[in-house]
């Protein structure tokens, strides 16, 4: 495990394991015992990290079955955070500007005024655009 200590280090190491093992949404995470041994930390520390990841919506637990990687795209935590981060008209206007920049970028890249961000072949951009679009009008 890295030199970092505490919850943040354990969460980061779990993230590295997820990437190394190529886990995707719906895949089962390694057991608490495996994580404890692999990371060289106590089982209680692993449980605390898993609870934090569950709260964030990154994983979900099926009692008696295991822990699975979740789809966080529509997690309610995004809306809660947005309400605290985006509070002024100026901030909303900044989001609208970001949205327009993304739209213009896609149109320039595709040499077409009809192609939208959602038709563009970049999943991360689509997710960010969807969030920005949602929170420019909702708050």
N, CA and C atoms as an extended XYZ file, in Angstrom:
417
Properties=species:S:1:pos:R:3:atomname:S:1:resname:S:1:resid:I:1 pbc="F F F"
N         0.838       -1.182        0.000 N   UNK     1
C         0.000        0.000        0.000 CA  UNK     1
C         0.885        1.248        0.000 C   UNK     1
N         0.381        2.367       -0.497 N   UNK     2
C         1.161        3.593       -0.588 CA  UNK     2
C         1.432        4.161        0.794 C   UNK     2
N         2.200        5.256        0.832 N   UNK     3
C         2.569        5.881        2.094 CA  UNK     3
C         1.416        6.663        2.729 C   UNK     3
N         0.373        6.968        1.969 N   UNK     4
C        -0.773        7.669        2.535 CA  UNK     4
C        -1.382        6.824        3.631 C   UNK     4
N        -1.994        7.475        4.583 N   UNK     5
C        -2.616        6.764        5.691 CA  UNK     5
C        -4.115        7.031        5.714 C   UNK     5
N        -4.819        6.158        6.351 N   UNK     6
C        -6.221        6.377        6.618 CA  UNK     6
C        -7.163        6.012        5.487 C   UNK     6
N        -8.374        6.484        5.669 N   UNK     7
C        -9.478        6.162        4.777 CA  UNK     7
C        -9.175        6.503        3.317 C   UNK     7
N        -8.622        7.680        3.079 N   UNK     8
C        -8.339        8.110        1.710 CA  UNK     8
C        -7.399        7.129        0.999 C   UNK     8
N        -6.382        6.674        1.697 N   UNK     9
C        -5.428        5.733        1.102 CA  UNK     9
C        -6.096        4.404        0.773 C   UNK     9
N        -6.946        3.928        1.655 N   UNK    10
C        -7.627        2.647        1.425 CA  UNK    10
C        -8.586        2.764        0.248 C   UNK    10
N        -9.351        3.850        0.194 N   UNK    11
C       -10.269        4.073       -0.920 CA  UNK    11
C        -9.494        4.148       -2.231 C   UNK    11
N        -8.363        4.820       -2.222 N   UNK    12
C        -7.534        4.926       -3.417 CA  UNK    12
C        -7.004        3.555       -3.842 C   UNK    12
N        -6.599        2.755       -2.898 N   UNK    13
C        -6.094        1.416       -3.217 CA  UNK    13
C        -7.210        0.516       -3.753 C   UNK    13
N        -8.406        0.649       -3.205 N   UNK    14
C        -9.544       -0.113       -3.734 CA  UNK    14
C        -9.801        0.303       -5.178 C   UNK    14
N        -9.711        1.598       -5.450 N   UNK    15
C        -9.876        2.101       -6.813 CA  UNK    15
C        -8.841        1.475       -7.745 C   UNK    15
N        -7.592        1.407       -7.309 N   UNK    16
C        -6.542        0.789       -8.124 CA  UNK    16
C        -6.846       -0.687       -8.390 C   UNK    16
N        -7.349       -1.381       -7.388 N   UNK    17
C        -7.710       -2.793       -7.580 CA  UNK    17
C        -8.843       -2.944       -8.593 C   UNK    17
N        -9.819       -2.049       -8.525 N   UNK    18
C       -10.936       -2.084       -9.473 CA  UNK    18
C       -10.413       -1.929      -10.894 C   UNK    18
N        -9.492       -1.001      -11.088 N   UNK    19
C        -8.919       -0.770      -12.410 CA  UNK    19
C        -8.062       -1.960      -12.839 C   UNK    19
N        -7.189       -2.424      -11.944 N   UNK    20
C        -6.306       -3.549      -12.269 CA  UNK    20
C        -7.089       -4.800      -12.649 C   UNK    20
N        -8.188       -5.033      -11.957 N   UNK    21
C        -8.986       -6.232      -12.220 CA  UNK    21
C        -9.994       -6.023      -13.349 C   UNK    21
N       -10.050       -4.806      -13.867 N   UNK    22
C       -10.947       -4.523      -14.990 CA  UNK    22
C       -12.417       -4.651      -14.626 C   UNK    22
N       -12.751       -4.330      -13.373 N   UNK    23
C       -14.140       -4.456      -12.938 CA  UNK    23
C       -14.998       -3.378      -13.588 C   UNK    23
N       -16.217       -3.764      -13.926 N   UNK    24
C       -17.167       -2.841      -14.537 CA  UNK    24
C       -18.452       -2.820      -13.722 C   UNK    24
N       -19.357       -1.920      -14.086 N   UNK    25
C       -20.630       -1.781      -13.378 CA  UNK    25
C       -21.301       -3.148      -13.252 C   UNK    25
N       -21.690       -3.484      -12.021 N   UNK    26
C       -22.359       -4.754      -11.758 CA  UNK    26
C       -21.425       -5.880      -11.360 C   UNK    26
N       -20.115       -5.677      -11.537 N   UNK    27
C       -19.153       -6.716      -11.159 CA  UNK    27
C       -18.942       -6.734       -9.644 C   UNK    27
N       -18.668       -7.924       -9.141 N   UNK    28
C       -18.449       -8.120       -7.712 CA  UNK    28
C       -17.021       -7.717       -7.336 C   UNK    28
N       -16.899       -6.975       -6.243 N   UNK    29
C       -15.596       -6.599       -5.715 CA  UNK    29
C       -15.010       -7.755       -4.910 C   UNK    29
N       -13.694       -7.737       -4.717 N   UNK    30
C       -13.085       -8.757       -3.862 CA  UNK    30
C       -13.647       -8.685       -2.441 C   UNK    30
N       -13.531       -9.776       -1.723 N   UNK    31
C       -14.070       -9.851       -0.362 CA  UNK    31
C       -13.310       -8.928        0.591 C   UNK    31
N       -13.937       -8.648        1.730 N   UNK    32
C       -13.276       -7.847        2.763 CA  UNK    32
C       -11.979       -8.512        3.201 C   UNK    32
N       -12.006       -9.816        3.341 N   UNK    33
C       -10.804      -10.549        3.764 CA  UNK    33
C        -9.677      -10.370        2.743 C   UNK    33
N        -9.998      -10.493        1.455 N   UNK    34
C        -8.991      -10.303        0.415 CA  UNK    34
C        -8.436       -8.877        0.472 C   UNK    34
N        -9.328       -7.880        0.581 N   UNK    35
C        -8.897       -6.482        0.625 CA  UNK    35
C        -8.015       -6.221        1.844 C   UNK    35
N        -8.396       -6.787        2.965 N   UNK    36
C        -7.616       -6.640        4.204 CA  UNK    36
C        -6.196       -7.151        3.999 C   UNK    36
N        -6.088       -8.340        3.441 N   UNK    37
C        -4.772       -8.949        3.227 CA  UNK    37
C        -3.990       -8.228        2.126 C   UNK    37
N        -4.656       -7.901        1.051 N   UNK    38
C        -4.008       -7.246       -0.091 CA  UNK    38
C        -3.484       -5.858        0.280 C   UNK    38
N        -4.264       -5.122        1.083 N   UNK    39
C        -3.909       -3.748        1.425 CA  UNK    39
C        -3.105       -3.646        2.714 C   UNK    39
N        -3.066       -4.709        3.486 N   UNK    40
C        -2.306       -4.699        4.730 CA  UNK    40
C        -2.900       -3.792        5.793 C   UNK    40
N        -4.232       -3.783        5.861 N   UNK    41
C        -4.927       -2.956        6.853 CA  UNK    41
C        -5.920       -3.830        7.614 C   UNK    41
N        -6.516       -3.254        8.641 N   UNK    42
C        -7.481       -4.026        9.433 CA  UNK    42
C        -8.792       -4.202        8.673 C   UNK    42
N        -9.537       -5.221        9.061 N   UNK    43
C       -10.831       -5.459        8.433 CA  UNK    43
C       -11.782       -4.299        8.712 C   UNK    43
N       -11.670       -3.709        9.901 N   UNK    44
C       -12.501       -2.556       10.246 CA  UNK    44
C       -12.200       -1.377        9.317 C   UNK    44
N       -10.940       -1.173        8.965 N   UNK    45
C       -10.571       -0.093        8.041 CA  UNK    45
C       -11.154       -0.347        6.653 C   UNK    45
N       -11.133       -1.599        6.222 N   UNK    46
C       -11.729       -1.955        4.929 CA  UNK    46
C       -13.226       -1.690        4.974 C   UNK    46
N       -13.882       -2.077        6.043 N   UNK    47
C       -15.330       -1.856        6.166 CA  UNK    47
C       -15.661       -0.369        6.134 C   UNK    47
N       -14.858        0.435        6.804 N   UNK    48
C       -15.084        1.883        6.823 CA  UNK    48
C       -14.951        2.454        5.409 C   UNK    48
N       -13.951        2.019        4.672 N   UNK    49
C       -13.763        2.490        3.302 CA  UNK    49
C       -14.924        2.048        2.416 C   UNK    49
N       -15.360        0.810        2.574 N   UNK    50
C       -16.485        0.319        1.775 CA  UNK    50
C       -17.775        1.059        2.108 C   UNK    50
N       -17.977        1.383        3.386 N   UNK    51
C       -19.167        2.170        3.760 CA  UNK    51
C       -19.130        3.549        3.106 C   UNK    51
N       -17.952        4.168        3.075 N   UNK    52
C       -17.819        5.481        2.435 CA  UNK    52
C       -18.127        5.377        0.939 C   UNK    52
N       -17.608        4.346        0.290 N   UNK    53
C       -17.876        4.150       -1.137 CA  UNK    53
C       -19.350        3.854       -1.400 C   UNK    53
N       -19.974        3.148       -0.471 N   UNK    54
C       -21.408        2.868       -0.611 CA  UNK    54
C       -22.215        4.153       -0.463 C   UNK    54
N       -21.855        4.979        0.501 N   UNK    55
C       -22.539        6.251        0.697 CA  UNK    55
C       -22.431        7.126       -0.555 C   UNK    55
N       -21.275        7.102       -1.194 N   UNK    56
C       -21.062        7.902       -2.403 CA  UNK    56
C       -21.749        7.310       -3.622 C   UNK    56
N       -22.262        6.083       -3.481 N   UNK    57
C       -22.967        5.447       -4.580 CA  UNK    57
C       -22.050        4.727       -5.552 C   UNK    57
N       -20.803        4.555       -5.181 N   UNK    58
C       -19.824        3.913       -6.060 CA  UNK    58
C       -19.973        2.402       -6.028 C   UNK    58
N       -20.386        1.886       -4.884 N   UNK    59
C       -20.629        0.452       -4.737 CA  UNK    59
C       -21.989        0.243       -4.084 C   UNK    59
N       -22.497       -0.973       -4.167 N   UNK    60
C       -23.687       -1.338       -3.410 CA  UNK    60
C       -23.468       -2.730       -2.844 C   UNK    60
N       -24.138       -2.997       -1.729 N   UNK    61
C       -23.966       -4.261       -1.026 CA  UNK    61
C       -25.243       -5.071       -1.126 C   UNK    61
N       -25.087       -6.334       -1.456 N   UNK    62
C       -26.188       -7.292       -1.384 CA  UNK    62
C       -25.874       -8.184       -0.191 C   UNK    62
N       -26.644       -8.032        0.847 N   UNK    63
C       -26.395       -8.785        2.080 CA  UNK    63
C       -26.312      -10.271        1.781 C   UNK    63
N       -25.235      -10.862        2.258 N   UNK    64
C       -25.040      -12.288        2.074 CA  UNK    64
C       -24.448      -12.681        0.731 C   UNK    64
N       -24.336      -11.722       -0.194 N   UNK    65
C       -23.806      -12.029       -1.524 CA  UNK    65
C       -22.476      -11.363       -1.808 C   UNK    65
N       -22.361      -10.100       -1.422 N   UNK    66
C       -21.114       -9.392       -1.681 CA  UNK    66
C       -21.326       -7.933       -2.015 C   UNK    66
N       -20.246       -7.319       -2.473 N   UNK    67
C       -20.224       -5.902       -2.793 CA  UNK    67
C       -19.980       -5.748       -4.285 C   UNK    67
N       -20.741       -4.858       -4.917 N   UNK    68
C       -20.709       -4.718       -6.368 CA  UNK    68
C       -20.460       -3.277       -6.779 C   UNK    68
N       -19.857       -3.119       -7.942 N   UNK    69
C       -19.608       -1.799       -8.498 CA  UNK    69
C       -20.914       -1.241       -9.064 C   UNK    69
N       -21.262       -0.020       -8.639 N   UNK    70
C       -22.540        0.587       -9.013 CA  UNK    70
C       -22.395        1.543      -10.201 C   UNK    70
N       -23.515        1.857      -10.792 N   UNK    71
C       -23.598        2.877      -11.827 CA  UNK    71
C       -23.978        4.180      -11.130 C   UNK    71
N       -23.056        5.132      -11.088 N   UNK    72
C       -23.304        6.357      -10.325 CA  UNK    72
C       -23.874        7.501      -11.154 C   UNK    72
N       -24.131        7.252      -12.432 N   UNK    73
C       -24.546        8.338      -13.318 CA  UNK    73
C       -25.745        9.139      -12.807 C   UNK    73
N       -26.710        8.490      -12.208 N   UNK    74
C       -27.911        9.201      -11.769 CA  UNK    74
C       -28.039        9.225      -10.249 C   UNK    74
N       -26.918        9.137       -9.560 N   UNK    75
C       -26.959        9.097       -8.101 CA  UNK    75
C       -27.455       10.425       -7.540 C   UNK    75
N       -28.277       10.362       -6.515 N   UNK    76
C       -28.856       11.557       -5.911 CA  UNK    76
C       -27.813       12.459       -5.266 C   UNK    76
N       -26.627       11.933       -4.983 N   UNK    77
C       -25.572       12.742       -4.377 CA  UNK    77
C       -25.150       13.887       -5.297 C   UNK    77
N       -25.191       13.667       -6.631 N   UNK    78
C       -24.842       14.729       -7.568 CA  UNK    78
C       -25.755       15.936       -7.369 C   UNK    78
N       -27.039       15.666       -7.226 N   UNK    79
C       -27.996       16.762       -7.058 CA  UNK    79
C       -27.760       17.492       -5.742 C   UNK    79
N       -27.485       16.754       -4.689 N   UNK    80
C       -27.224       17.364       -3.392 CA  UNK    80
C       -25.985       18.251       -3.449 C   UNK    80
N       -24.923       17.748       -4.041 N   UNK    81
C       -23.691       18.533       -4.147 CA  UNK    81
C       -23.923       19.762       -5.013 C   UNK    81
N       -24.620       19.596       -6.116 N   UNK    82
C       -24.878       20.715       -7.021 CA  UNK    82
C       -25.619       21.843       -6.319 C   UNK    82
N       -26.538       21.502       -5.449 N   UNK    83
C       -27.296       22.538       -4.736 CA  UNK    83
C       -26.393       23.394       -3.856 C   UNK    83
N       -25.313       22.821       -3.367 N   UNK    84
C       -24.384       23.575       -2.534 CA  UNK    84
C       -23.316       24.289       -3.354 C   UNK    84
N       -22.993       23.754       -4.523 N   UNK    85
C       -21.946       24.343       -5.348 CA  UNK    85
C       -22.467       25.409       -6.298 C   UNK    85
N       -23.671       25.236       -6.807 N   UNK    86
C       -24.227       26.136       -7.814 CA  UNK    86
C       -25.362       26.910       -7.171 C   UNK    86
N       -25.024       28.106       -6.669 N   UNK    87
C       -26.019       28.857       -5.918 CA  UNK    87
C       -26.373       30.206       -6.524 C   UNK    87
N       -25.573       30.671       -7.460 N   UNK    88
C       -25.835       32.010       -7.996 CA  UNK    88
C       -26.157       31.946       -9.483 C   UNK    88
N       -26.758       33.019       -9.969 N   UNK    89
C       -27.049       33.120      -11.404 CA  UNK    89
C       -25.751       33.116      -12.210 C   UNK    89
N       -24.701       33.734      -11.674 N   UNK    90
C       -23.414       33.768      -12.365 CA  UNK    90
C       -22.844       32.352      -12.539 C   UNK    90
N       -22.982       31.535      -11.527 N   UNK    91
C       -22.512       30.154      -11.630 CA  UNK    91
C       -23.323       29.376      -12.663 C   UNK    91
N       -24.634       29.602      -12.694 N   UNK    92
C       -25.468       28.954      -13.706 CA  UNK    92
C       -25.074       29.407      -15.114 C   UNK    92
N       -24.798       30.705      -15.251 N   UNK    93
C       -24.363       31.235      -16.539 CA  UNK    93
C       -23.034       30.611      -16.966 C   UNK    93
N       -22.141       30.388      -16.015 N   UNK    94
C       -20.869       29.723      -16.316 CA  UNK    94
C       -21.118       28.309      -16.833 C   UNK    94
N       -22.078       27.623      -16.236 N   UNK    95
C       -22.415       26.276      -16.707 CA  UNK    95
C       -22.994       26.310      -18.114 C   UNK    95
N       -23.827       27.292      -18.394 N   UNK    96
C       -24.388       27.433      -19.743 CA  UNK    96
C       -23.254       27.674      -20.736 C   UNK    96
N       -22.280       28.478      -20.346 N   UNK    97
C       -21.135       28.744      -21.220 CA  UNK    97
C       -20.328       27.462      -21.472 C   UNK    97
N       -20.137       26.662      -20.442 N   UNK    98
C       -19.430       25.382      -20.599 CA  UNK    98
C       -20.201       24.479      -21.558 C   UNK    98
N       -21.496       24.459      -21.395 N   UNK    99
C       -22.347       23.652      -22.273 CA  UNK    99
C       -22.192       24.093      -23.728 C   UNK    99
N       -22.221       25.381      -23.971 N   UNK   100
C       -22.063       25.908      -25.329 CA  UNK   100
C       -20.675       25.598      -25.889 C   UNK   100
N       -19.658       25.657      -25.035 N   UNK   101
C       -18.301       25.331      -25.481 CA  UNK   101
C       -18.221       23.871      -25.937 C   UNK   101
N       -18.870       22.991      -25.181 N   UNK   102
C       -18.878       21.578      -25.558 CA  UNK   102
C       -19.601       21.375      -26.876 C   UNK   102
N       -20.736       22.048      -27.040 N   UNK   103
C       -21.496       21.932      -28.289 CA  UNK   103
C       -20.686       22.436      -29.474 C   UNK   103
N       -20.025       23.589      -29.298 N   UNK   104
C       -19.202       24.151      -30.376 CA  UNK   104
C       -18.028       23.240      -30.709 C   UNK   104
N       -17.416       22.659      -29.689 N   UNK   105
C       -16.291       21.749      -29.905 CA  UNK   105
C       -16.709       20.553      -30.762 C   UNK   105
N       -17.837       19.960      -30.419 N   UNK   106
C       -18.316       18.799      -31.167 CA  UNK   106
C       -18.610       19.187      -32.615 C   UNK   106
N       -19.238       20.323      -32.805 N   UNK   107
C       -19.546       20.760      -34.168 CA  UNK   107
C       -18.274       21.006      -34.975 C   UNK   107
N       -17.244       21.578      -34.331 N   UNK   108
C       -15.975       21.804      -35.034 CA  UNK   108
C       -15.286       20.482      -35.364 C   UNK   108
N       -15.329       19.546      -34.435 N   UNK   109
C       -14.658       18.263      -34.639 CA  UNK   109
C       -15.337       17.411      -35.700 C   UNK   109
N       -16.625       17.564      -35.826 N   UNK   110
C       -17.374       16.721      -36.760 CA  UNK   110
C       -17.682       17.444      -38.072 C   UNK   110
N       -17.323       18.707      -38.163 N   UNK   111
C       -17.600       19.520      -39.361 CA  UNK   111
C       -19.067       19.460      -39.737 C   UNK   111
N       -19.921       19.402      -38.714 N   UNK   112
C       -21.354       19.326      -38.971 CA  UNK   112
C       -22.087       20.138      -37.925 C   UNK   112
N       -22.994       20.951      -38.364 N   UNK   113
C       -23.781       21.767      -37.439 CA  UNK   113
C       -24.958       20.982      -36.863 C   UNK   113
N       -25.168       19.770      -37.327 N   UNK   114
C       -26.307       18.978      -36.860 CA  UNK   114
C       -25.941       17.955      -35.795 C   UNK   114
N       -24.682       17.595      -35.667 N   UNK   115
C       -24.282       16.575      -34.703 CA  UNK   115
C       -24.274       17.176      -33.292 C   UNK   115
N       -24.896       16.487      -32.353 N   UNK   116
C       -24.965       16.972      -30.980 CA  UNK   116
C       -23.908       16.283      -30.120 C   UNK   116
N       -23.721       16.799      -28.927 N   UNK   117
C       -22.778       16.200      -27.988 CA  UNK   117
C       -23.182       14.763      -27.695 C   UNK   117
N       -24.474       14.510      -27.611 N   UNK   118
C       -24.946       13.160      -27.293 CA  UNK   118
C       -24.717       12.173      -28.437 C   UNK   118
N       -24.471       12.673      -29.637 N   UNK   119
C       -24.156       11.810      -30.779 CA  UNK   119
C       -22.651       11.623      -30.943 C   UNK   119
N       -21.877       12.411      -30.208 N   UNK   120
C       -20.421       12.387      -30.322 CA  UNK   120
C       -19.868       11.128      -29.651 C   UNK   120
N       -18.753       10.636      -30.142 N   UNK   121
C       -18.170        9.384      -29.665 CA  UNK   121
C       -17.202        9.618      -28.499 C   UNK   121
N       -17.713       10.197      -27.417 N   UNK   122
C       -16.899       10.442      -26.226 CA  UNK   122
C       -17.818       10.316      -25.006 C   UNK   122
N       -17.764        9.157      -24.359 N   UNK   123
C       -18.690        8.874      -23.257 CA  UNK   123
C       -18.512        9.814      -22.069 C   UNK   123
N       -17.280       10.193      -21.777 N   UNK   124
C       -17.051       11.101      -20.647 CA  UNK   124
C       -17.668       12.464      -20.940 C   UNK   124
N       -17.469       12.941      -22.160 N   UNK   125
C       -18.054       14.223      -22.531 CA  UNK   125
C       -19.577       14.164      -22.441 C   UNK   125
N       -20.153       13.053      -22.861 N   UNK   126
C       -21.610       12.901      -22.780 CA  UNK   126
C       -22.088       12.971      -21.331 C   UNK   126
N       -21.378       12.318      -20.428 N   UNK   127
C       -21.777       12.326      -19.018 CA  UNK   127
C       -21.678       13.728      -18.428 C   UNK   127
N       -20.571       14.414      -18.721 N   UNK   128
C       -20.394       15.770      -18.201 CA  UNK   128
C       -21.456       16.691      -18.793 C   UNK   128
N       -21.699       16.562      -20.089 N   UNK   129
C       -22.702       17.390      -20.753 CA  UNK   129
C       -24.087       17.161      -20.140 C   UNK   129
N       -24.422       15.906      -19.889 N   UNK   130
C       -25.717       15.575      -19.294 CA  UNK   130
C       -25.868       16.227      -17.928 C   UNK   130
N       -24.810       16.163      -17.114 N   UNK   131
C       -24.856       16.794      -15.788 CA  UNK   131
C       -24.981       18.305      -15.897 C   UNK   131
N       -24.169       18.904      -16.761 N   UNK   132
C       -24.215       20.358      -16.936 CA  UNK   132
C       -25.593       20.777      -17.436 C   UNK   132
N       -26.117       20.053      -18.400 N   UNK   133
C       -27.441       20.359      -18.952 CA  UNK   133
C       -28.508       20.272      -17.863 C   UNK   133
N       -28.413       19.241      -17.050 N   UNK   134
C       -29.400       19.046      -15.986 CA  UNK   134
C       -29.366       20.190      -14.984 C   UNK   134
N       -28.168       20.644      -14.628 N   UNK   135
C       -28.062       21.621      -13.559 CA  UNK   135
C       -28.071       23.070      -14.037 C   UNK   135
N       -28.111       23.314      -15.332 N   UNK   136
C       -28.271       24.680      -15.791 CA  UNK   136
C       -29.711       25.146      -15.697 C   UNK   136
N       -30.639       24.212      -15.779 N   UNK   137
C       -32.038       24.604      -15.728 CA  UNK   137
C       -32.739       24.214      -14.448 C   UNK   137
N       -32.163       23.278      -13.713 N   UNK   138
C       -32.865       22.706      -12.579 CA  UNK   138
C       -32.729       23.511      -11.289 C   UNK   138
N       -31.621       24.204      -11.153 N   UNK   139
C       -31.368       24.866       -9.853 CA  UNK   139
C       -31.865       26.263       -9.768 C   UNK   139
